[in-house]
């Protein structure tokens, strides 16, 4: 019996839609049956209409035929009007996180999803990057003991927008919650560098520092430590150290967006639950990110 074709609609700016179309073209069985552009006309727009039908509104996209998934590749916090009308159609949603500007607004969106009995998941693309997945595996294995302190440095483009949002900073907060596997209980600022420190139960802490030349991670455990350089799109190097020895691991790059979309499409094809990118995780991360805007200086 042939596999059912997954019908996908995409909402977002031309640049992001182009990236997602590239990935969907490599996945089977997937058919992109419509796109809605959230930015103005451009050369990229003209190229896109040759790859998928262009719809003028979200309602037109949803009414154009049976969709199995709506992929919203624009943070809804920047333009909630593109997302909040979708749950009433009961079409499964894949959302770029965070899908709200405040934890309170996300609560309202979650209530709307629950009322409409809609299925939704949020993207956590860095979790699907090979280097970060390897770090998670090492931390979970216990070879470093209890990982009490982590530090994540971010490349220079990790800046807040005037509205307080930064997709890269938010992803780092989400990674921190994922690695420690619990929501933070407090946040302190580490100005003037523009970073902040997340405090977790049981004396765990994560310091996030933007404006660095390259993304790195340092993990200090009770029996060992890890230092990693994780350049975007290149081979990563992880150095593990203990009192009596060291070990260096190289991790080849991976297409994290493809890994993530393939996971969701595969789960849908097999009628499996979406285990990664839960909205509960997203709620914890958004709350921590929100706290970081009004935190007090670190002494």
PyMOL commands that set and color helices and strands:
alter all, ss='L'
color gray80, all
select helices_A, chain A and resi 14-24+43-48+58-63+80-82+87-89+103-116+125-128+130-141+167-180+201-203+256-269+279-292
alter helices_A, ss='H'
color red, helices_A
select strands_A, chain A and resi 6-12+30-37+69-72+93-96+120-123+147-155+186-189+196-199+205-212+216-221+225-229+236-242+245-251+296-297
alter strands_A, ss='S'
color yellow, strands_A
deselect
rebuild
show_as cartoon
